[in-house]
Amino acid sequence: MSGEPTPYPGFELGMPALNMRTYTLFEVTTDPERLRRAEAFVSSGLRTGAFRPAVDRTFPLDEIAVAHRYMESGAQVGKIVVTVDH
């Protein structure tokens, strides 16, 4: 975030050049075919277990205010889950 170039140690080690590609939400969501393929990719990853959410903490519903304060603190690494008893 400093605006300075980010060093890439691969060059010094003789590794190939770094290539990077970014995507925006609208590149996928405004194209019906890309959206269909993206949905299939994510669904497959969830179904097979290849995609697993990183859960930071779990709170019961009666601690929702505590969960919200924790979310606002920005200290989490992963998802904050609120459980509801049936």
C-alpha positions as CSV (number, residue, x, y, z in Angstrom):
1,M,0.0,0.0,0.0
2,S,3.0,2.3,0.1
3,G,3.2,2.7,-3.7
4,E,6.7,1.2,-3.7
5,P,7.4,-1.7,-6.0
6,T,6.9,-5.1,-4.4
7,P,10.1,-7.2,-4.5
8,Y,9.8,-10.6,-6.2
9,P,12.6,-12.9,-5.1
10,G,12.0,-15.2,-8.0
11,F,14.0,-13.1,-10.4
12,E,17.1,-13.4,-8.3
13,L,16.6,-17.2,-8.1
14,G,16.2,-17.5,-11.8
15,M,12.5,-18.3,-11.7
16,P,10.2,-17.2,-14.5
17,A,8.6,-13.8,-14.5
18,L,5.5,-13.3,-12.4
19,N,2.2,-12.9,-14.2
20,M,-0.8,-11.6,-12.4
21,R,-4.5,-11.3,-13.5
22,T,-7.2,-9.6,-11.6
23,Y,-11.0,-10.0,-12.1
24,T,-13.8,-7.7,-11.2
25,L,-17.2,-8.9,-10.0
26,F,-18.9,-7.6,-13.1
27,E,-16.7,-9.5,-15.5
28,V,-18.4,-12.6,-14.3
29,T,-21.9,-11.5,-13.2
30,T,-22.8,-9.6,-16.3
31,D,-21.9,-12.5,-18.7
32,P,-24.5,-15.3,-18.4
33,E,-22.1,-18.0,-19.6
34,R,-19.2,-16.9,-17.3
35,L,-21.7,-16.7,-14.4
36,R,-23.0,-20.3,-15.1
37,R,-19.4,-21.6,-15.2
38,A,-18.5,-19.7,-12.0
39,E,-21.5,-21.1,-10.2
40,A,-20.7,-24.7,-11.4
41,F,-17.0,-24.2,-10.2
42,V,-18.0,-23.0,-6.8
43,S,-20.8,-25.6,-6.3
44,S,-18.4,-28.4,-7.3
45,G,-15.7,-27.1,-4.9
46,L,-18.2,-27.0,-2.0
47,R,-19.7,-30.4,-2.9
48,T,-16.3,-32.1,-3.0
49,G,-14.9,-30.4,0.0
50,A,-12.2,-28.6,-2.0
51,F,-13.5,-25.3,-0.7
52,R,-13.9,-25.0,3.0
53,P,-14.6,-21.7,4.7
54,A,-12.0,-20.6,7.3
55,V,-14.0,-20.1,10.5
56,D,-12.4,-17.7,12.9
57,R,-14.9,-17.8,15.8
58,T,-18.4,-19.1,16.5
59,F,-20.9,-17.2,18.6
60,P,-24.4,-18.3,19.9
61,L,-27.2,-16.0,18.8
62,D,-27.6,-14.6,22.3
63,E,-24.0,-13.2,22.0
64,I,-24.8,-11.4,18.7
65,A,-23.7,-8.0,20.2
66,V,-20.3,-9.5,21.1
67,A,-20.0,-11.1,17.7
68,H,-20.7,-7.7,16.1
69,R,-18.1,-5.9,18.2
70,Y,-15.6,-8.6,17.3
71,M,-16.4,-8.2,13.6
72,E,-16.0,-4.4,13.9
73,S,-12.6,-4.9,15.6
74,G,-11.2,-6.4,12.4
75,A,-9.3,-8.9,14.4
76,Q,-10.8,-12.0,12.7
77,V,-9.0,-14.1,10.1
78,G,-11.8,-16.0,8.5
79,K,-15.5,-16.0,8.9
80,I,-17.5,-15.2,12.0
81,V,-20.3,-17.7,12.5
82,V,-23.5,-17.1,14.6
83,T,-25.3,-20.3,15.6
84,V,-29.1,-20.6,16.2
85,D,-30.4,-23.3,18.4
86,H,-33.6,-25.0,17.1
